[in-house]
Amino acid sequence: MGRVRVGGFSLSLDGFGAGPDQSLQNPLGVRGQELHKWFFGTKTFQSMFGNGQGSEGVDETFAHRSMDGFGAFILGRNMFTPERGEWLDKEWKGWWEENPPYHAPTFILTQYARDPIVMEGGTTFYFVTEGIHAALERAQEAAGERDVKIGGGVSTVRQYLQAGLIDELHFAISPVLLGQGEAMFAGLDLPALGYRVLSSTPSELATHVVLGRS
């Protein structure tokens, strides 16, 4: 069985992983895109859109790691849709085009059941209503010996952290102050949960911090 990891999760200097007021126009919340400038220019990100160009260096190294080696993904519902409550728009298939960047079974945490959605490129979205432990069990079974990525958003990462289920986390700390939004660390005692800093690597656009279990 592989590890459970968070990879390439962007945070502001004041600890927010997304801006407030997510909507169709602002999928990452207001100003949320500012957190991801380190990622947008990388070869890994550009290749998602068929562009063979993109930056190398520190940011690309961490960008590549953030999408490599995973056999399954777990996402909170808001990482799939801005819609709340019952599923009303049955035509909605995620923020992406027909070929999402996951290329593996992807489990969506939700309170509302929905049939799986098969996409191009090997991604199938499964909707899990039984909670985080059930989603992880299904993801680990699907991933086999490969790792499972907890892809976000903030609430989902916090739930898995509090349950002690994450082996390693990579945060990309961007030089941005949001002031409000979804706070990653509020009320969390990471040392008490068993985490310590494994490495800290700066680039021009972010500081890449890796946390692991003691």
Secondary structure, DSSP 8 states (H G I E B T S, - for coil): ---EEEEEEEE-TTSEEE-SS--SS-TT-TTGGGGGHHHHTBHHHHHTTT----B-SHHHHHHHHHHSSEEEEEEEGGGT-S--SS---TT---SS-SS-S--SEEEEE-SS----EE-GGG-EEEEE-S-HHHHHHHHHHHHTTSEEEEEE-HHHHHHHHHTT--SEEEEEE-S---SSSEESSTT--TTTTTEEEEEEEE-SS-EEEEEEE-
